[in-house]
């Protein structure tokens, strides 16, 4: 778990269920009421284990609980975390920019054909990547171009 992040009992229950079903290690869990989903941030290198062959683990979780789930592989590197959060979009480059006012922003360049995937329906993927960048690296905004 990352320092300073407090989890609710509900989030801890989701983590226990997910870890027991998949064998993957969860670093963080976010219940996103706005988009009716649960986002798991998992240990680096465990995405395949977490998702399961053909997505079977996620499908089983969704069937059991009736909720939608998303998995993002953690990274200590903000650029890599942003790339991971934007998958399956093809991210060409991520630049981290410190503005004169002290705010830090990230600009993620994606293939033109993948821009819709990166942003997601109603901005759901863009919002996820912004939330994670702020939560872990205090990046105030992520711009997808």
N, C-alpha and C positions, 0 to 999 in steps of 0.2 A: 504494500500500500504506500502511496505517496504521502509525504509528510504534510500535515495541515488539512488533509481531506477527511471529513467526517462522513461516515455512512449511516443511513437510517437502518432500523431493524428490517424493513421491507427490502432494502438493497442487499443487506447481508443474507437474507433468505434466498434471494435470486442468485447470489454468488454461490451459496452452498448447493443449490439445485444444479446450477450450471457446471460447477466443478465435479460434482458426483456423477453427472451424466456424461461429461466429455473427457475428464481427466486433465483438462487444461487449467492453468493457473490464472486466476483473475486478479488483476491489480486494482481495478476500479469498476464501479457499476453506476450508471446514470439512468434514472427513470425519467424519461422525457414525456411528460403529460401532453404537451402541445402536439406532438406527432405520434402519440400512442405507441411508444416503443421503449425497449430497454437496450441500452448500449453497454456492452462489456468491453473493457480495455484489458487485453490479455498480455501475458508474458511474451516477449519477443521470440519469434520462431515457432509459436504454437497455434497459428491461425488454422492450419490444416487439421490439427488434432481437435481444435474447438469446433470447427464447422462440420467436420466429418465428411466421409466420402459422399459426393453428390449432395452435400448439404443436409445429410440425414440427422445430425445432432440438432441443428437449428429447427428443422421441420418437426422433430419429436417434441422439442421444447414448446414450439408454437402450438402443437396439437394438445399437449398436456395443460398449458396455462392459458391459451387463447390470446397471448400477446405476441407482438412482433419483436424480433431480436436482431441486433447488429453487433458485429465483432470488429474491433480495431486492435491491431497489434501495437503494443507500446514501443517507444524508442526514447532514449535519453536525448537524442538529437531532434530538435524541433522540426527541422526540414524533413527528416524521415517520418516523424509522427504525422505531419501534415500530408505527406505522400500516402502513408498507410490509411489515413482517415478518408482520403479521396478515392481509394480503390473502389471499383475496377477502372476508373478513369486513368488514362495515360498522362501522367504529370511530367512535363518536359523539364521544368525548373521551379524551384522555390527560392525566393530572395527574402531575407529578413532585413528590414530597414528600420533604423532608429531615427525617429523624427526629432526636429529641434525642440519640440515641446516635451520630449522624454518618452512619448508613446512609442511602442514598438509595433510594427505591422509586418505582415507577411504577404507577398504577392506570389500566387501560384499560377504558373502558365501551364495550361493543358492543351492537348490536341484539340483543334476546332471541332472535330466530330465527337469529342468526349465532353464538351462543355456542359451539355445538358445532364450527363451522368454526374459530373462533378458538382453541379448546383443541386440537382435532385428536384423531385416534384415539390412544388411550393417552397423551394429553398431548403429542404430538410437536410441534405448533405452539407451544404454550405454552413448551415447553422451548427451542425455537429462538429465540423472542423474548427469553426470559430470558438465554440465552447471548449473543446479539448485544448486548443492552442492557448487560450486564456487560463484555463485551469492548471495546466502544467508548466507553462513558460511565460505567463503574464504578457502574452501577445494580444494587444487590444483589438486587432481586426485581421482577418484573412480575406484578401481580395482575389477572386478567381478571374483570370483573363485568358 
